[in-house]
Amino acid sequence: MMNEQELLDFMKETAYKPMTYQELEGHFGISDAAEFKAFLKLLNALEEEGKVIRTRNELYGVPERMNLLRGKVHAHAKGFAFLIVDEKDHPDVYLHANDLKSAMNGDIVLVRVMSKSESGGRMEGEVVRVVQRAVTQIVGTFEHHEAYAFVIPDDKRINRDIFIPKEGFKGAVSGQKVVVRIVSYPEGRSAAAGEIIEILGHKNDPGVDILSIIRKHGLPEGFPEEVMKEAESAPDTITEEEIAQQGRRDLRNEVIVTIDGEDAKDLDDAVHVKRLENGNYVLGVHIADVGYYVKEQSALDQEAYRRGCSVYLVDRVIPMLPHRLSNGICSLNPQVDRLTLSCEMEFDGKMKRVRHDIFTSVIRTKERMTYTNVRRILNATEEEPETELKERYSELLDMFGMMEQLAMRLRSKRMKRGAIDFDFQESKVLVDEEGKAVDIVKRERSVAEQIIEEFMLAANETVAEHFHWLRVPFLYRIHEDPDSEKLLTFLRFASNFGYVVKGKGNSVHPRALQTLLEEIQGTKEATVISTMMLRSMKQAKYDAESLGHFGLAAEFYSHFTSPIRRYPDLVIHRIMREVIEGGGILSEARNEALTARMPDIAQHSSERERVAVDAERDTERLKKCEFMLDKVGEEFDGIVSSVTSFGMFIELDNTVEGLIRLSDLNDDYYHFHEMHMVLIGERTSKVYRIGDEVRVRVSRVDMEEYTIDFEMVDMKPRQSFRGVSDGGGYGAGGGRGRGRNNRDDERQQGRRRGRGERGGSNGVSSGGNKRRGPGSAAGGTGGAGAARQGKGGAGSANSGISLGGGREDDRRRKRGDGGHVNTGPDGKGVNPWMNAPETEGFMPTDEAAGGSRKDMWGLPIRSRTHRREGDDAIRHEESGSDRRRGDDDSGEWFSSLPSRRQERRKGGSGRHQGRADSSNSTVGGGSGAGAREGDAGHRRRKTSRSGVFVGDGHSDSIVVPLAGKKKKKKKNGASTKASKKKK
């Protein structure tokens, strides 16, 4: 008999043309009446699901062949949405708010593509039909308006209030949290209408906040009656006959322990480690055989599928299975017999898995260990010997030592192959009996947690590989390679800090990313780069095909170790036991049935996992806001965790995160540079970026939106931070590290030396280099303002000519003005302006003679004149066609900018000192074969620097413009003629 997939595959063929049901009947040779009836039912069901379209002419076809796409709507709080297309590799489709029709977040819809980019990557469409409604009930706050009322949804992705007629109030009053059933969906300008079906309580009542989140995400609380009946029928103990009948391997004499948190009750994994005579390690991972008690298609199984996973909220757990199972017969409690599925692995001295075995078993754990006790035992010192604990678990001490050795060696091998390990700080909100937040504590990731983590990873990889090669239907945990565009954006971002990630073409091996994480560990930019790297990656999910796990650098990976709290683990447990008992194979019919189900289970499990994560985050944000509610006005230390176009997020030491809005930064106008994730002050050139240490004041806590607002109090000075330079500090490797308060003194010292100096790579100015000659640039990227002899600029290092680009540099080279710094990746010879897009474009110019001086955006320039002992104010010479910025309030804070500040020539007799090469170009001096005498009559006007140098002086460094465009320069006729005469 024809099935759904066969019919869809036929309609997707290139040669297919829409057919009537009679033509389809003839094509498939359907003659039996019962078969024809089943065929019509299938066709109608596919039409209702939107998988098949029926035209006005009664012709049937698939949506993608009719310029339609089927998928799920992901709405945004601002009104627009994206269509997540059913086809895996199809790009998302943008849906404008006016094109959503009545569709809401989560709905399955059919969309017509209205426009697309030339490459086909960006598409816009409109909703043609809503196939399936995802939102039937809404949780919100009731607002009474006499003859009618509105419910304001808690889910901000539903951006229209729900109209409630007077007869639908059901006794609700303003301020109460209610659950509304939608009667009619929004169309055009009309709002959705509904009726109240449940009143949760006033929004300020204890417990109502968490209950609202539970209802908002559609999380179930209690179990249906038939599910509880099945759970109650489960046995409390295991009989010997049961063990013998199933042929399970008896491991009750092995020393096996569980290691979990203090408050854990569902103990679903146990471990043991032994050392063989040949020096190899044997690791045993034993997982509760939940599938033995939860039969396929039973009420328990269907409820577990619907829930997808257990949800761990701040003050409660919503379990996937009833406590009768999860805390009872399926929990590996100490000193009782339990049925398990075991994975035993043998590792040699190089941590290569030389043997493995997967089998059904029965175990009896010796002890119920906690992470805290294991950590205390392994970290015991002479000052804290932990004598009492060691005496209590004296029989297990040797095994704990072997566990630590094996786990650390497994971890070392995993890191070497390229697994990515993000070490972000996690926290836990503590609540009192009424559910009110009383404290926030950081979660510790100790050696005990790492032991269990490594053992579970090893078992998951072994099981995935084993059943992949058996070619049986299975569920895998996959993590696809990052999107090339997002990855490229991240690599450019990392290069601004001087870090280079190696790769081939558009791909990067995870080992290269882990190397970067190791390199930045302990540095100020660690938070910046780790956060951006995580954002560049895709989310892990479940799939019926083994596509590898990028983050773990694993070719095969599955979730096998938590069947009590994850449905995919439960599914593969049943498959594993069925394959083991069937001698390693499945029947053909069973194979087909499981193969057809696996994709749906994988997709549904991934979706339920996202719902659980969102609910957990909502409750955590809620309770953190509640914890900060009585701390308005207090000051805290924190770091910038994210920078956006509307402000920056600050994370406090207790992991609470709040926003400093751009409108609240009143010391300057700030511009957001998306590529470098920085805010740059227009007037002060002050820079805020991820990782900056700040002092903030709590200004507002919004319990409706779960948001916290901060005010900036102070920002700590940066020290040895590679990245965007500003007046507050310089990049690592950039010579001048004392900040802008001392910049005047250092400039004066540079002038007194008169030897073209720039900062050395260790934060000190390096003198003239013999090999380069006086006036040449030496050292790293930052530096004290370089002094020039006469009019000669700093020469280019190791180069026969002064490095520059364009006509402007040619002119500057002719008069020896501003040879550039550095030409190598080791800080010796890269001109940071060479890779900047048209450096001239970032240079504001003076106004016409006699007018007020303004920058490129027409803003007045504040400047100051620096004096040195015994001299008048330093002024700068300038030919009419080559006016450059001089000195203003931003000072000489560009850590690698070629200086254009020149001393006034005295008496017109000074000549540039330089070193000519065989090509008659001069390094650090005048052009041609020797020195040229400058024009002493012109004076260079002081103007304002209006770009920010981003980078550490390497080849990827650029200059970031703040805003606006460069004004065109007016040529000075006299100076133009003078320059022609010189030529």
N, C-alpha and C positions, 0 to 999 in steps of 0.2 A: 504494500500500500504506500502511496506517495506521502511524504512527510513535509513539514514546513520548510526545512532547509532546501530540500530538492526543488520545491516550487520557486523559492526566492532565487536560487542559483540560476534557474532557467530564465527568469525574468531579467536577471542582471546581465545575461549574455549580450554581446555586442549586436548580434543579428536579430535579437528579439524586437518585435513590434507589438504594441498593445493589442491584446486579444479580448474577445468576449468570453464569458464563462463556458459557452458552448464550444468555442474553438479550443479552449484549454482542455475541456473534457475530451475532445477528439484527439488532441495531441498526446495526452497521457493514456489514451485507450481505456477510459473508464466506462464500463458497461454494466456492472452490477449496481442495483438500486441503492443498496446500503453503502457501497463505496462512493456513489455519487452524492449521497446525502452528507457523508463525512467530508467530501471534497468541498461542498458548498459551505459547511460550517467552518472549515479551515479558512476559506477565502473571506468569509465575513469577519472572522476573528482577526485576520491579518489587516483587513481594512479598518477595523475599529482601533487597532494598535498603531495605525499609521505606517505600517511596513509595506502596505500595498495601497495604491490609489485607484479609485474608480472614477473615470471621466464622465462627462455628460452623455457621451455616446455609449455608455456601459462597457467601456474598454478598461482592462486592468493592466497596471504596470507598477514598477517600483518608483519611489519618489525621486531618486537620483537621476533617473532617465527622463524626468519631466521637469528639470530645473528646480527641484525641491530637495530640501535636506531635512532629515529627521534627527532630533536631538533633544537635549535638556537645556532649559533656560537657567542661566546663572545671573541673577539680577544684582545690581549695584544700588547702594543707598541713594545715589544721585539720580536714579531714574532709568538709566540705560541698562543694557544687559548684553550678555554674550550667549551664543548658542554653542553648546558643546556637542559636536556632531557625533552620531553613533559610530561612524567610520573612524578607525583608530588614527590614521595618518592625516585626516582632513583638518585643515586649520579652523580655528574658531571663527564664528561669524558675528560681527557687531550688529546689535539691534538698538536703534534709537528709541527713546521713550515713546514717541508717537507711533512707532511701528510695532509695539508690543501687543496692540489690541487689548484683549482681556487676559493675556498670559501673565503669570506670576512666577516667582522664583521656584524652581524645581519642576515646573510643568514640562511634560513631553509635548513638543510642538512640531509642526511642519513649517518650514521657512522657505520663502522664495528669495534667491540671491538677486539683489537689485544692481549692485555694482561691485567691481573688484579691481585691485591694483594690477599694473602691467605684469608683475611677476606672479600674480594669483595668490599672494600670501595674505593680503588683507581684503576681507569681504564685508559687505554690508547687506542686510536683508530685512525682510518684514515677515511677521507671523501671518501665515495663511489659515492655520487651523490648530486649535488646541486638541491634542490627541488624548492626553490623560492629565487630570488635575492632581497636583502634588499637595496643594494647600486647600484643605477643606475646613480646618479649624485654625483660629488665630487667638493668641494670648495677648492681652493688652490692658491698658488703663481706661476705665469707664469715665466719661465726661458727660454730665447731664445738662441738657439745654431745654428744659421745660417740656415742650411737645415732642422732642426727639432727643437723641443722644448720639455720641460718636465713641468708638473705641480706638484709641491710639495704639497701634501694634508695637510690641516690644522688638520685633524683628524689623530693623530699619531698612531691610531690603524690600519690605512692603511699604512703599512710600505714600500710600493713600489710606486715610482713616476709613473705618468701617461704619457705615450709617446704621443706626439701630432705631427702628420706629418705636413709638411709645408702648405698643402692645408686646414688644420683645424685651422689655427691661428686666422682667423676672425678679424685681425687687432690688436690683443693683443701684448703688449710689456712687456719686463722684469720688474718685480716689481709690476705688476697689480694683483689684486685679481680677479679670474675668476671662473665661474661654468663650469664644464666639464661633458659631457654625455659620459658614457663608451660605447665604440663600441665593444671591445673584452676584455675579462677578463684574468688575468695572468695565464699562464700555464707553469710549469717548471721554466726555467730561463727567459722566455720572460715576459716583463712587460705588464701591461694593456694598451690598446690604447684608445684614446678618441678624441672628438672634442669639441671645445669651443662653448657654447650656450649663455653665458652671461658674459659681462665684468662689474664687480662691480666698478672698479676704482683703483687708485693706493693705495697700502697698507697704505700709510701715509696720505691719504686724510681724512678729518673729516667725521665720520659716516660710513666709509667703514669697520672699525673693527667690529662694532656691526652687520652690514649687513652680513658680512662674517660668523659670528656665527649663525645668523638666517638661512642662506642657509646651513651651515654645518649640522645643526640638522633637516633640512627639515621642519622648522616652516613656516606655511602659513602667509602671510601678509594681503592681501586683501581677501574679500569674493566674491565668484562667483556671477554672475548676478542674477541667479534664487533665491539664498539665500537672496540677498538684496531686491528683489521684495517681498518675503514673509515677511521680516522684516518690509518693508514699509507699508504693508497691516494691520499690527497690530494697534488696536485702541489706541488713546491717553488717553481716559477716560473710566470710567466704568458707565454703566447705572443702574438705580434702577431695571428695568425689568430683567436685566442680573443677578443681585444679588438674586432677588426673585425666578427666574426660577431655579437657581442652589441649592436653599435651604441652602445658607451659613449663618453661625451664625454672627450676626451683633455686632462687637466689637468697633464700631467707637466712642462710648462714654467712652471707657476705656482710662486711662492715659498710653499711650504706647510711648516709645522713641526708637530711634536708637542711638547706640554709636559706632563710627568708627573713623578712622584716619582723619586728616585734609584734605588730598588730595583724599580721597575715593569718588567715584562717583556712584559705583554700590552697593547700600545699600540693601542687601538681607535679613537682619535679624533685628528684633525689639523685645523688651522685656518689661515686666511690672511685678511688684511684689506687692502683697497685704498681709495684716495680717488679719486673721480671728478672730472672737470673742473667739474661743477656743485656740488661740495662735499659730495655724498652719500658715505656709507660703503658699501662692499660687504663683507659678511662671508660667508666660506665655511666651512662645517663639514662635514668629510668623515669618514664612519664606515665602518670595515671591513665589507665585504659578506659577513658570515659565513654568511648564508642561502644563498649561492651554493654553499657547500661542505657545509653541513648540510641535506640534503634532507628534506622532510617525510616523516614516518613511517619514516625510516631508523633503524638501531640508534643512531646518534649522536643523532638528534633525540629518540628515546624516552628515552635516558639523560639528556639535557639537561632534558627535561620532568620526569623523576623527581627530579632534583637541584634544579631551579628557579633556582638562582643559585650563584655561587661563595661560599665561606665563608672569611673571613679571620680565622683564629685568631692567637693571640699569636706562636706559633713556626712556623706553617705556613699554607699556603693549600690548601683543598680545591676544585679548579677545577670549573667546570660542563662544560668541554670538555677533552679531552686536550691536553697541552702541545704536541704535534705541530701542532695547529691554533692554539691560543691564543698560543703564543710563536713560531709559524712563519709559515705562509702568510697567516694572518689578522691578524698583528701588523704595524702600519704602521712597519716599521723604516726607517731612513734610507737613501736612495740605492738603493732597490729598487722595482720596479713592484708596485703592489697594487690590487686591485679594491675599489671603494668605492661607497657611496651618498652623494650630496652634496646639501646644502641650502644654496642661495645666497640671501642676503637683502640688500636695499638699504634703507638708512635715511636719511631726510632730516635736516635740521638739528635738528628737534624730536624726533628718534628715532622717528618714525612709519615703520613698514615700508611702503614704497611699491611694492615688487616682491619676488617670491620665485620660486624655481625649484627643483624637486626632481627629480633625475635620477641615472642610473647613470653611473659615471665610473671612470677609472683615474688614479692619482696616483703621484708619486715625491717623498717628503718630503726637504727639504734638510738639516734638522738634527733631532737628537733632543735637545730642550731639557729642562732640569729646572726645577722651581719655584724652586730656590735660585738658579740662575744668572740667570733672568729677573728675580727680585726684586733681586738685586745690581745688575744693569744699570739697572733703572728707578729704584732708590733711590740711585744713585751720587751722591756729594757731592764737594766740593773736598777734604775731609779723606780720603775714601775714593773716589777717582775710578774704580776698577775698570778701569784702563787695559788690562790684559792681556785681560780678558773682552771689552771693547769692540773691541779689535783683532781678536780671534778671530771675533766675530760682527758685524763691521762692516757687512756687507751687510743685516743684519736689524734694525739699530738703529732705523731709521725706522719699520719695521713694528711693532716692539714699542711704540714711542711711540704710534702710531695705535691699537694694541690697547688700551692703557691708557685713552686718551681715550674710545674707543667703549665699552669695558666700564663705565667710571665713569658715563658718560652713560646707558647702558642701565639701570644699577643705580639711578640717580637717578630715572628715569622709573618703574621698577618700584616703588620705595618710595613715590612720589607716588600711584600708583594704589592702594596699600594692601597691598603684600606684607609679610608678617611675617618679620622676620629675627632669629632667636634666635642670639645670639653666645655660646654656652656653650663653656667651655674643654674641649678634648679632649686626651687623653694617649696615649702609646704606651709599652708595657712592653718594655724591652730584655732579652733573655735571652742566656745564654752557650751554648757548644756542647752542653752537657748539658741545656739547656732551663731552667736556673735563672734566676730574675729577678735582674738585677744593677742596674737603674736604671729610673726612670720619667721620661720627658721629655714636655713639653707640645708638642702639635702647633701649629704656627704657621699662621695663616690670613693669608697675605700678599697683596700685590696680584697676584702671579702666579696664586694659587689663585682669586682673585676674577675674573680675566680669563676663565679656562676655565669657571668656574661660570656667569658671565653669558652666555657664548657658547653653552653647552650648553642653558641655559634658553630662550634665544631660538630655538634650533633645535627643541627639543622642542615649544614652543608653536606654531611655524609648521607643523610636520609634523602635529600633532594637528588644528589648524584646517583644514588643507588636505584631509585625508582624511575629516574629519567632513562637510564639505560635498559630498564625492564620494559620500556615503551608502554606503560599503563597510564590511564588518565590520572592526572594529579593536579594539585594546586601549588603554585610557586609564588614566592615573594620576589618581586622584581623591582629594580631601580634602573630606569633607562638612562642612557647617556644624556648629559645636559644639552639643551638647545644650543646650537653653534653660535647663534646671535647673542644670546645671554652670556654664554661663556666668553665670547670675544669682548663683550662689554666689561666683564669682570677682569679679564687679563689686562685690558687697558687701564682699568682702575688700579690694579696691583702694580702695574709698571710705574705709576706715579710715585710710588713709594720706593722705587729702585729694585723691585723684585721681578724677576723674569721666570715665567713658567714655560718649560719646554714642551713641545708637542709637534705632531706631524700633521700638516694640512690644517684642517679645521677641528681636529680631535686632540684631546689631551688625556694621557693615561692618569688614572686616579693617584698613582704613585707620585706624580709631579705635584699634584695638589696637596697630598699629605706632606711632601717635602717642604712645601711652602708653609704649611701649618706648623711644622717643627721649627722652621727657620724664624717664624715670627713669635714663637712662644716666649712669653715674658716681656715682650716689647709693648710700647704704647699703641702701636698700630694693630696689635693682635685682634682686638675686638672689631676694629674696622674691617679688616680683610676677612676674618672668619664669618662675620655677618653677611658680607656681600657674596662670599663664596656659597654660603648656604642658600641665599636667595637665587643664585644662578642655576641651581639644580632643580630637577623635577622631584615630585613626591613619589615615594615608594608605594606600590600597590600590589594587589593579587592578580595573577594571570594563570590561564590554563597552559601556557607555553613557558618554557624556561628560557628567559631572555637575558639572564645574568643580573648581577647586582653591582652597579657602578660604585656605590659608596663603600661596599665591603670588598671590592675587587674580586668578587666570587663569580665563577661561571655558573654554579648551581646553588640555589638557596631556597629554602622553604620555611614555613612556620610549623614546627612539629611539637614544641615543648610546652604549650599552654592550652590544652583542649578544654579546660574548665572555663576559660574566659575569652576564647577566640573560636569562632565557628569554623574557619578554614582548617585549623588544627584538628578539630573534631572530625571533619570530613576525611582528611587524609589518614587519620587513625583507623577509620573503618576500612578504607581502601587497603592500607598496609596489612591489617589483620586478615582481610579477605585474600590478598595475594599470598601471604605467608601460609595460610591454611590451604590454599589452592595449589601449592607447589610452585609458586612464582609466576603464575599466569591467571588470567581471567577469561571467562567464556566470551565468545564473540558477541553475543547479545548483551551481556553485562558491560563489555567494553564500549559498545556503541551507546548504551544508555548513559553511562558515566561521562563519556566524551561529550555528549550533547548537553549535559547539565553543568559541566565545569565552568564554561565561560560566564554563565549567568550567576553562578555562586560567587565567582571571583569578583565580578562587577558589583554585585549587591554587597559583598563583604567590604569592599573598598569604600563604598558609599556610606555604609553604617559606621565604619571606622572614622570617616571624616565628621559625621554627625557627633560621635562620641567625643572626638577631640575638640570640636567647637563648643559642646556643652561644658566640658571640663574647663576650657579656657574662660568661658563666660562666668562660671561660678568663681573661678580664681580671681578674675578681674573684679567681680562684684565684692568679694570679701576683702580684697586689697584696698578697694575704695572705702569700704566700711571701716577698715583698720586706720586709714588716714583721715577719716572724717573729723576726729577731734584734734588733729594736728595742723589745722589751717593756721598759718602765720609762723610756724616753726621752720627752721632752716636745716638743710641736710646736704651732705656731700653726695655727688653722683657723677656719672659720665654720660656723654652724648652717645646714645645708642642708635639713633637714626636721624637723618637730616632730610627734610622734604621741602617742597615749594611753599608750604604754609607754616613752617616752623621746625623745631627740632624736639625729639623725644629724649628725655633724660631718665636714666635708670639709676635708682638709689642703691645703696649697699645692701638693702633688704630685698632687692629685686623688684620693688614697686616702680612702675614706669608712668611718667607724666609728660605733658606737652608744654613747651614754651612757644607760644604763638608768635609769629613774625610781627604781628601788630604790637606785641608787648615789648619788642626790642626797640626802645625809643632813643638809643644813642646814635643810630645811623639808619640809612636805608640799605637793606640787605638784598642781594641778588643770589638766587639759587642756581648753582652750576651742577646740572644733572650728572654729567660724566664723572665728575670728581666728588660728588656728594658733599658739597661744601656750600656754606653761606658766606658771601663776601660783602663787607661793608663798602658802600659806594664812596664815602668821604674818608673814612679812617683806614680802609683796606683791611679791617679786622676780619679774621677768618674763623668760622666755627665748623668743625668736622667731627665725624664719628670718632669716639675715643677721647675727646677732650675732657679733662677733669674740671668740674664746675661746682659752685656753691649755689643752691637754689632755695627759694622760699615757697612753701605750699600756699597758693592763693585761692584755689577753689576745688571742691570735690563735687562732682555731679553724679548722684546716685541713679538718675534716670538713664544716662548714657554710659555709665561706668567709666568715667574719664576723670583725670586729675590734671589741673593746670598748675604750672610752676611759674615763678618769676626769677629772672636772673639776678643773683646777688654779686657773684664774682667768678672769674675764670682763672684757674691756676696757670702759671707760665709753663710753656712746653719745654721739655728738655730732651734733646737727642731724638727728635721725632722726624721720621722721614716722610715727606709729603708736601703739602701746600705750605709755603712759607708766608709768614706775615710779620707784622711788627712785633709780635710777642715771642718769636723764637725762630730757629732755623733748623733745616733738615739735618739728619744725621750725616756726618761727613762734611757738612757745611761749616766752614771755619768759625765764623763768629757766633758763639753760642750764648752770649750774655744777654741777648734781647735788645729791645730798642732803646732802653734807658742809657746804654753805654755806647750807642752807635756813634755819637758825635766824637767821643774821645778816640775811638778806633779810626775814624776817618781822618782825624787830625794826625794821628801817628802815621797813617799811610801816606799823607801828604809830606810829612817831614822826611820820611825815608826817601821819597822821590825815586822809587825803584819798582813801579808796576807790580805791587804785591797783591795776592789774593789768599784767602784763608786756606790753610793746609787741611788735610783730610781728617785730622784729629781735633779740629776746633781751634787751631792757632794759625796765625798768619805766617806764611813761609816767605823768606826773603828772596831776592833775585837769584836765579839759578845760573851757575857758571855756563852750563851747556846752552841754556836759552839766551843768556846775555841780559843786560839790564833792560827793564821795560817789558820783559816777557811774562806771561802768566804762568804761575806755578801752583801746584797743589790741587785741592779738591774743589767742591762746587760752591760753597759759601765762602765769604771772606770779608775782611775789613776792606773798606773802599780803597781801591788801588791807586797809588800815586803815579803820576807820570812826570817824566823829565821834559821840560819845555811843553810842546804840544803833542808829543808822541804818546800814543795809547799803548795799553798792554798788548804785547805781541802774541801771536798764536803759538801754542806749544807744538813742537815737533813738526812744524809745517813750514813749507817754503814761502807761503803767502798767508796773509791774514785771512782767517776763515770768515766768510760772510756770504750774503746772497743778494742779488739784485743790484740795480744801479746805485741805490743808496749806499750800499757797502763799498761799491767801487769808489765812489766819491770819498767816503770816509777813509778807505785804504790809501787813497792818493795823498791825503794830508796827514796820514798816520794816526787817524782818530779811531780808537776803540778796536784794536785787534781782539780776537775772542779767546776764550778759555777752554782748554781741555780737548783732547781728541781720542779718548779711549774709555772702555767700560770700567777701568780701574780708577777713574777719577783723574786721568791725565789726557785730556784732549777732546772733550765733547763740547761743542758749542750749543748750549741749551736753546738758543734761538733758531738753530738751523732747521729743527723739525717743527717750529711754530708756523702756523699758516700765515704767511705774509706779515712779518713782524711790523712793517710799517702801518698796517691796518690797526694796530693797537696803540698808536702814538697820537695823543691829542696835540693840537697845535695852538699857537698863540693867535689872538685876535689881530686884526690889522693894527698897524702902528697908531698909537693915540687912543685906542679903545681899552676897555677893561679886559683883563686876561681871563679866558674861560676855557674849560676842557671840551672834549668832543661832544658832550651832551648839552653844552651851553651853560654849565654850572660854573660859578665863580671859583677861582683857584685860591686856596689859602697857601701862602708860602712864607718861608722865613729865611733870613740870611745868616749864615754861619761865619763867624770871624775866627781868625787865628792870631796868635800873639804877634804884635808888631806890624800886622798888615791891615789894609783896608778889607772891606767885604770882598769875598772871592766872587768873581764874575766869570762868565763863560763866553767864549767867542763863538760866533755862528755866521756862516755864509748864508745869504738870503734864501737859497733853495734847499738848505739842509738844517732847518731849525729843529732842535731836539730838546726834550724836557730836561730840566735841571734839578733844582732842589726844592722840595716842598715838605709838607708835614709828614708825608709817608716816609721820608728819609731814604737812606741807602739800604732798605731791608730786602731787596731782591738778592737772594743768596747766590745766584750765579749770573746776574745780569752784567754784560759788558758796560763798564762805567763810561759815561759821556762827559763827566766833569773834568774840565781842563783848567789849568792855571793860566792867568793872563800873562802873555809874553811881555817881558820887560825890555823896553827899548827896541823891540823888533830884531834883536840880534840872536835870540835863542834858536837853536836848530834841534830837530828831532834826532834822538839817538836811535839807531836801528841796526839790524844785522841783515845784510843782503845775501841772498842765495844765488845759485847759478842762473836762475830764471830772471834775475834782476828785480825780484819782488822783495820788499822789505818786511821783516818780521819785527813788529813792535816799534817801527819808526816810520819815516817818510816813504813815499813810493819811488820807483825807479832805482837808479844805482846808488843814490845817496840821500842825504837829508834835504828837505825843502823848507824854505822859510815861509812861515804863515803870514796871514794878513792880521796885523796887530790892531787894526782900527776897529774891527767889529767885536761886539760883546754878545755873549750868549745869554739870552733871557732865561729866567727861572720859570719852569713850567711844572705840571703835575704828572706824576706817574699814575696811570689809571688802569693798569692791568695787574694781575696777580700771577707770579711765577709758580707753576705747579710742577713739582718733581724734585729730584735730588741731583740734577745735573746730568743725568744719563740721557741717552738718545731719545727716550720717549717723553722727556720733559717738554711742557708747552707753556705758553703764556695765556692766561685766561682773561679775556676782555670782560669788563663789568657789564657794559650795556652800550647801546648806540652804535653809530658809525663814525668813521673818521671824516673830519672835514677836509675838503680839498685845500691844498696849500696854494698861496699866491706867490709866484716866482718874483724875485727881486731882480729887476733888469740889470742893475749895476753889478750885482754879485755874479749873475750869470755870465756877463761879459768878462768879468775878472777870471772866472774859472776857465773860460775858453782860452784866454791868453795863457793861463798856466799850462793847459794841455799843449 
